[in-house]
Amino acid sequence: MITLFSFALVVCASSLHAEAQDSGSRTKVYANRGDNITLPCRLEGQSSLFGNRIKWAKLEDDSSETNVLISMGPHKKTYGNFQNRVYLLEVDDNDATLVITDLELNDYGTYICEIINGMNDKIVEVDLELQGVVFPYSPRLGRYNLNFQDAETACLEQDAVVASFEQLYGEWRNGMDWCNAGWLNDGTVKYPITKPREPCGGMRTSAGLRNYGRRDKSNSRYDVFCFTASLKGRFYYLIQPKKLNFDEAVNTCKRDGAEIAKVGHIYAAWKLQGYDRCDAGWLADGSVRYPISRPRKNCSPTEAAVRFVGFPDKKQKLYGVYCYKPQP
Ligand SMILES: *[C@@H]1O[C@H](CO)[C@@H](O)[C@H](O)[C@H]1NC(C)=O
């Protein structure tokens, strides 16, 4: 029943960008940042004369729920970050499908729909998955310098959020191998290994996510795994005649009506748009990197990657610059 209904709904709402797939009683919805999406939910059978009470909530990492939208007849209330971004589709009296507009990085996760009408109540769970990319991050200060709050700030500053276990696991299955431990958003510290070796958890340990477990959020310091999703604006290498120092790089992007790109921008462009450029360029955090999606001689010959040159002296006039132009 659920399969038919959710499928029908997605077809009806085909102007909304959503791809729903049913696995048992759970529905999975895949989407991109900025999309408007529908999370299907409906009651079967007769609807009540008095209308349904509908509650949508989002499941947090600690298993608590935060309210998204509550509806009783004509009365509707939306909450927190979802205010003015969510509404009910209301195809008919039995429909409790939720629309979320302008999807944000933090919106991924599990949503719970509760319909209460006194006769046949119903609870539905919908998983919302965002297409994106996970990248490891450490600041200019160097490796293992971030407590949990610093980690959250560091990702935000790079147009990203701290990655979830599922997101890092997905990236590991796609071949990610990184030998520095980083925070995840559940407060645990892990790192992904696809090629087991001695300094990274041992030769004899099988490939997988190495786990340091839950760490003291204030006093433990690690790197972080950040997650970002598709770009709404344009990422590009700014072609100009001379090499630049950092301040010149910032100003050159400004003069082009843009801003100097963030680390999240270069990863999103590389992974989701196949951006490829063999020129080392400044980024907003003072690092220098370049994105290679077609490995070749002298340009990351062995693997597609965002290559990290380092955090050079900001006065050095040795690099180009990557800019980002947000959509007007
Ligand atoms: C999403 O919905 C909003 C409000 O309903 C609308 O203004 C916007 O154009 C829609 N965006 C897309 C990508 O369809």
The ligand as an SDF file (V2000), in Angstrom:
LIG
                    3D

 14 14  0  0  0  0  0  0  0  0999 V2000
   10.8860   26.0860   -4.3370 C   0  0  0  0  0  0  0  0  0  0  0  0
    9.7160   26.6230   -3.7900 O   0  0  0  0  0  0  0  0  0  0  0  0
    9.7810   28.0330   -3.5980 C   0  0  0  0  0  0  0  0  0  0  0  0
    8.5620   28.4690   -2.8040 C   0  0  0  0  0  0  0  0  0  0  0  0
    7.4600   27.6660   -3.0530 O   0  0  0  0  0  0  0  0  0  0  0  0
    9.9280   28.7110   -4.9580 C   0  0  0  0  0  0  0  0  0  0  0  0
    9.9940   30.1010   -4.7910 O   0  0  0  0  0  0  0  0  0  0  0  0
   11.1930   28.1990   -5.6190 C   0  0  0  0  0  0  0  0  0  0  0  0
   11.2970   28.7140   -6.9070 O   0  0  0  0  0  0  0  0  0  0  0  0
   11.2060   26.6840   -5.6890 C   0  0  0  0  0  0  0  0  0  0  0  0
   12.5460   26.2470   -6.0940 N   0  0  0  0  0  0  0  0  0  0  0  0
   12.7370   25.2960   -7.0010 C   0  0  0  0  0  0  0  0  0  0  0  0
   14.1780   24.9180   -7.2480 C   0  0  0  0  0  0  0  0  0  0  0  0
   11.8440   24.7250   -7.6030 O   0  0  0  0  0  0  0  0  0  0  0  0
  1  2  1  0
  1 10  1  0
  2  3  1  0
  3  4  1  0
  3  6  1  0
  4  5  1  0
  6  7  1  0
  6  8  1  0
  8  9  1  0
  8 10  1  0
 10 11  1  0
 11 12  1  0
 12 13  1  0
 12 14  2  0
M  END
$$$$
